[in-house]
Amino acid sequence: MEGNLKEYTKTESKRKKAFKNFLDIFLKNKAALIGLIIIILLIFVAIFGKFIMPHDPYIGDLSKSLQSPSSSYLLGTDEQGRDILSRIIDGTRISLRVGITSVSIALSVGIIIGSFAGYYGGKIDMFLMRIMDIILAFPSLLLAIAFMSALGKGIDKAVIAITIVTIPEYARIVRSCILSVKESEYVQAARVIGNGDLSIIFKHILPNILSPIIVRATLGVSTAILETSALGFLGLGVQPPLAEWGSMLGAGRQYFYNAAHIVLFPGLAITITVLAFNLFGDGLRDALDPKNRK
C-alpha cells in the first residue's frame, strides 16, 4: 500500500512538473498569447454577439447603402444598407461554428481510422490508408467544391464537405504516432496483464500521443475557416442573407472600387481569425515539444 502511494505521488509530481514546464514555455511565447487572447475574444463575440451588435445585421436601409465608416456605422454599410460591423459580429458565430464542428468530427473519425490502421496493420492498414490516399490525391478546396455541388448549399453541407476532406490528415497523423509507440514497453505490459485491443488503444496509446493531434487540430480550425470563406466567396457555401465572411466578400467585390470598406473589413476578420489560430497552434507545438521541455 505504501509503495503504491509513493508511486502515485511520484507520478503526480511528474505531471505537475510537466504542466509547469508547458506553462513556462507557452507564457514566454508572446505571439501565442496574443493568438489565445484573440481566440477568447472571438468566442466571447460568437456567444454574446447579439447583445453587442449596434444594429440588426439583416435589416438594411437602401438610402444608406455603401456608406463609409462613421459614428453611426463604425465600419460602414454594405450594398443593402446593412451595418457591416453587426454582420461581421454575426459572422463570427457562423465561421467558428463551421470551423470547430468540422474539425471535431473529422478529428474523431480520423482518430478511429488511424488507430485501427496503425495498431492492426496488414490488410486493414492497407485498405484504410488507400482510401485516405485517394481523398488526399485531390486538392482539398477542389474536393470540397465537388461535395458542395453534390450535397447542395448551406451551413450543414459546408460542415460535411470540409469534414470529409480533412479526415485523412488526422487519420495519417494518428496512424504514424501509433506506429511509433505500439511496440513500447508500456503497451506490451498492457497486453501481458490482459487488456483488450480497444483498451490498449484508447486508454494507453492515445493519451500518450495527444500532443501532435491537439496541435494539428488547432491549426486545422484556421484551415476550415479559410475553406468555409472560400466556399462562401464562390457562392457554394453559406448562403445570403446569412452573414458569413466569405459570402460578404463575394457579394461586395463588385463594389470594391467605389466602397473598398465593404470587402476590407470582412477580409480583415478572416485574416485576424486565421492568424490567431495559427499563432496559438505554433505556441502549443513549441510548448508540447519534448526537446523544448527539456
Buried (B, 14 or more C-beta within 10 A) or exposed (E): EEEEEEEEEEEEEEEEEEEEBBEEBBEEBEBBBBBBEBBEEBBEBBEEBEEEBEBEBBEBEEEBBBBEBEEEBEBBBBBBBBBBBBBBBBBBBBBBBBBBBBBBBBBEBBBBBBBBBBBBBEEBBEEBBEBBEEBBEEEBBEBBBBBBEEBEBBBEBBBBBBBBBBBBBBBBBBBBBBBEBBEEEEBEEBEEEEBEEEEBBEEBBBEEBEBBBBBBBBBBBBBBBBBBBBBBBBBBBBBBEBBBBBBBBBBBEEBEEEBEBBBBBBBEBBEEBBBBBBBBBBBBBBBBBEEBBE
